[in-house]
Amino acid sequence: MKILGLDLGTRRSGMAIAEEDFIFGRGTISGWENWQLFIDELKGAIAKENIKKIVVGIPHSASGEAAQKAREVVDRIKKEIGDITIDEIDETLTSKEAQRRAGTNRGDDNEEAAKIILEDYLKKNPN
């Protein structure tokens, strides 16, 4: 079963795919700020890769605002996509880890963050 990891962003969202025990980057799509383009690109990736499940990273902060916004986006995705399982996982510090892995400080390592989201999910859900 192919699983799509999604690192949500306002301007750019990262994607990665897990197939069996292998995780590979799938690039980036538009962020949810441009909703129609974002959802069209997401639907295209799901269809092209035959995705059966999506795992979305949810940021956690003291105020909870970031998590609330991410969950609103996930709810909108569920309405648009329909018949696909969407799981959530804590993505706290994935951006920092993605920057460390890439050796950069640019903050545009969305694909790497999506890979980390999938790695964490698969560790917690080995089946």
C-alpha positions as CSV (number, residue, x, y, z in Angstrom):
1,M,0.0,0.0,0.0
2,K,1.3,3.4,-0.9
3,I,1.2,6.1,1.7
4,L,1.6,9.8,1.0
5,G,3.3,11.9,3.7
6,L,2.3,15.6,3.6
7,D,4.0,18.5,5.2
8,L,1.5,21.3,5.0
9,G,2.6,24.8,4.3
10,T,0.8,28.0,3.3
11,R,3.0,28.6,0.2
12,R,4.5,25.2,-0.4
13,S,3.7,21.7,0.8
14,G,6.1,18.8,0.8
15,M,5.3,15.3,-0.2
16,A,6.9,11.9,0.3
17,I,5.7,8.4,-0.5
18,A,6.2,5.2,1.5
19,E,5.9,1.9,-0.5
20,E,6.6,-1.2,1.5
21,D,9.8,-0.3,3.5
22,F,11.0,2.4,1.2
23,I,10.4,6.1,1.6
24,F,11.2,8.5,-1.2
25,G,10.6,12.2,-1.8
26,R,7.8,13.3,-4.2
27,G,8.6,17.0,-4.3
28,T,6.5,19.9,-3.5
29,I,3.1,21.2,-4.5
30,S,1.5,24.6,-3.9
31,G,0.5,25.4,-0.3
32,W,-3.0,25.6,1.0
33,E,-3.0,29.4,0.6
34,N,-3.8,28.8,-3.1
35,W,-6.5,26.3,-2.3
36,Q,-7.7,25.2,-5.8
37,L,-4.2,24.8,-7.1
38,F,-3.1,22.9,-3.9
39,I,-6.1,20.5,-4.1
40,D,-5.7,19.9,-7.9
41,E,-2.0,19.1,-7.5
42,L,-2.7,16.9,-4.5
43,K,-5.5,15.0,-6.3
44,G,-3.1,14.6,-9.3
45,A,-0.4,13.1,-7.1
46,I,-2.9,10.7,-5.4
47,A,-4.2,9.5,-8.8
48,K,-0.7,9.2,-10.4
49,E,0.8,7.3,-7.5
50,N,-2.2,5.3,-6.6
51,I,-2.1,6.5,-3.0
52,K,-4.3,4.6,-0.5
53,K,-3.6,6.7,2.7
54,I,-2.3,10.2,3.5
55,V,-0.4,11.0,6.7
56,V,-0.4,14.7,7.5
57,G,2.0,16.3,10.0
58,I,0.2,18.4,12.6
59,P,2.4,21.0,14.4
60,H,1.9,21.4,18.1
61,S,2.5,24.6,19.9
62,A,1.7,26.1,23.3
63,S,-1.2,28.1,21.9
64,G,-2.5,25.3,19.7
65,E,-3.2,27.8,16.9
66,A,-1.0,26.0,14.4
67,A,-2.6,22.6,15.1
68,Q,-6.0,24.1,14.8
69,K,-5.2,25.6,11.4
70,A,-3.7,22.4,10.1
71,R,-6.7,20.4,11.2
72,E,-9.0,22.9,9.4
73,V,-6.9,22.2,6.2
74,V,-7.1,18.4,6.8
75,D,-10.9,18.7,7.1
76,R,-11.1,20.6,3.8
77,I,-8.8,17.9,2.2
78,K,-11.2,15.2,3.5
79,K,-14.2,16.9,1.9
80,E,-12.4,17.4,-1.4
81,I,-10.7,14.0,-1.7
82,G,-13.4,11.9,-0.2
83,D,-12.6,8.2,-0.1
84,I,-9.1,8.0,1.3
85,T,-7.9,7.5,4.8
86,I,-6.1,10.5,6.3
87,D,-4.1,10.0,9.5
88,E,-2.4,12.7,11.5
89,I,0.9,12.7,13.3
90,D,2.8,15.2,15.5
91,E,5.3,17.0,13.2
92,T,7.0,19.0,16.0
93,L,10.6,19.7,15.0
94,T,10.4,18.0,11.6
95,S,11.4,21.2,9.9
96,K,14.5,21.6,12.1
97,E,15.4,18.0,11.4
98,A,14.8,18.4,7.7
99,Q,17.1,21.4,7.6
100,R,19.8,19.5,9.6
101,R,19.6,16.6,7.2
102,A,19.8,18.8,4.1
103,G,22.5,21.0,5.7
104,T,20.6,24.1,5.0
105,N,18.8,26.9,6.9
106,R,16.6,28.1,4.1
107,G,13.4,26.7,5.5
108,D,12.4,25.2,2.1
109,D,13.0,21.5,3.0
110,N,9.3,20.6,2.8
111,E,10.0,17.3,0.9
112,E,12.5,16.2,3.5
113,A,10.0,17.1,6.3
114,A,7.4,15.0,4.6
115,K,9.8,12.0,4.6
116,I,10.4,12.5,8.3
117,I,6.7,12.6,8.9
118,L,6.3,9.2,7.1
119,E,9.3,7.7,9.0
120,D,7.8,8.7,12.3
121,Y,4.4,7.4,11.3
122,L,5.8,4.1,10.1
123,K,7.8,3.6,13.4
124,K,4.6,4.2,15.4
125,N,2.5,2.0,13.0
126,P,4.7,-0.8,11.8
127,N,1.8,-2.7,10.2
